[in-house]
């Protein structure tokens, strides 16, 4: 089941995400890239392998007895064995990969200065801004659509703001929908970088089966209230730290000159009747994935206010 566990471990890690993480390791900022696949375009998995992989993944996500797991592993081994030629044809020759690695490593070593000055291991561009649980924008839109169908006042609220969907989420001079939907768990104004790494680094890429429970909205901002479980989903089931903000939410819309962080005030505004709260008839499943959002370089910082 090692193959399956590795598949699950990297299931939410794209090439770009992996590269970003590697850039934050060490001080060279130059990860060595070597050929693995022969081509960028990969053929579809053989049906036998696909079915065996799906069965094994489903078992890892559930509490399955040892006998069933052993059967799944045997099926996986047999599927790989029967399609060995398929897998062999996917990868670059080992000797070629070794030559590329040795060449790039030698070049990297030769380019090092004779004396390396000490410097801070983490630069501004690598500073973690927030630890967040990121959600799919389309899924959040589906949640809003479901609520709009049940509550006329919510439908009217968002219908009046339909034209704002094309506006840049980072431009605070405009009314706008927030497309990078997320629930902030910790902000660097609340915790140190060391604490951020200790609490969340091992959770990066892990899924959490949250639930959308309510919508809070005012003339200035709107947010979906979410319920966060105590453990991650899947077989590993890591404990999930509690968000530092008492109001666990996903900001979905901001008015002109309003920053996303102002949605933290919605519960109090509901009590003061400045804002409204609509409880959902039933909690709506909303799966998220943990990530770090980093500070930007000063010359690249462009009013990025969605990460609050």
Secondary structure, DSSP 4 states (H G I P E B T S, - for coil): -HHHHHHHHTTT--HHHHHHHHHTSTTT--------BS-SSPPPPPHHHHHHHHHHHHHHTS---HHHHHHHHHHHHHHHHHTHHHHHHHBPPHHHHHHHHHHHHHHHHHTS-SS-----SS-GGG-EEEEEEEE-HHHHHHHHHHHHHH-HHHHHHHHTTGGGGGS-TT-TTS-EE-SS-EEEEEETTTS-HHHHHHHHGGGTT-EEEEEEEEEEE-SSEEEEEEE--SB-STTT-PBPPPPSSSS-EEEEEE-TT--GGGGGGHHHHHHTTSSEEEEEEEEEEEEEEEEEEEPPPGGG-----S--
